[in-house]
């Protein structure tokens, strides 16, 4: 795709379900130029859970008309065979990963801590199972900063001689755990009030999404350790929702203003 229509990579993660669906039907610029946008828009809307639709396809079609990619019509049939082979291997790999996730969840279900953590809204069971596995169990952790340090998301000051720089995450830890924790925070920052409140506060102040997610992961770890210490499932608290309302309104207004500036 980088060789024949590199602009395509700006639209999707190449291995997303939406991208895989499209690549089964089109992979060269003239394919997108000849595509029935209305019909395919309905399909990718379903595959992407409403994230992509007609506007995405129109953008790809506009790129296809002026693509800097190498012309490939004479080799189209051979390239199609190569791409179909890659798609088949990728789908097989995805199926194997799904099977491994089921086995991992089945193993983790015997642990009391698993039942506590899956009670947190929007938290995928397979991520909970991976989190427990990468932490080598959670019995030895009595403070959230222990997990932060193990994952490498703890902050450290960058200094050299007389220079003191900003604080940054250390990245000296379990790389897999760091990724799992990031994904868990992405999920819970959407619906868990304790996590979302801090996320919205940072987004309103700084607006750097990835940095905000990493920063509020400590709030999620606090919640996890509290549930384990008290041996209880997650229960919503009304006061958090009252505190969220003005932040949600301000964040909605900020995003609307950003869209207006982009359109202008």
Secondary structure, 3 states (H helix, E strand, C coil): CCCCCHHHHHCCCCCCHHHHHHHCCCCCHHHHHCCCHHHHHHHHHHHCCCCCCHHHHHHHHHHHHCCCCCCCHHHHHHHHHHHHHHHHHHHHHHHHHHHHHHHHHHHHCCCHHHHHHCCCCCCCHHHHHHHHHHCCCCCCCCCHHHHHHHHCCCEEEEEECCEEEEEEECCCCCHHHHHHHHHHHHHHCCCCHHHHHHHHHHHHHCCCHHHHHHHHHHHHHHHHHHHHHHCCCCCCCHHHHHHHHHHHHHHHHHHHHHHHHHHC
